[in-house]
């Protein structure tokens, strides 16, 4: 009986840990990171849809790419249009 109880408790703990890990995987940005992201989106969003697609991201210059990488900010999500 004790073995069954220990196994059930172990499975319960493992399930709880995995659910919490999945929920906490997205980190929130600092105010500085959010400001940089907003500036970059405004600068490179050619079609003004509020997102930087792959075509627009290809036009980001090296200095801005470096600045975003150092700050830990990404702004691209879309796929390249065919």
HUVEN-V467462 format. One record per helix or strand. SS is the DSSP state (helix for helix, strand for strand). FROM is the first residue (numbers start at 1). LEN is the number of residues. If there is no record, write none. Layout:
SS,FROM,LEN
SS,FROM,LEN
This chain:
helix,2,22
helix,31,14
strand,52,1
helix,54,4
helix,62,10
strand,76,1
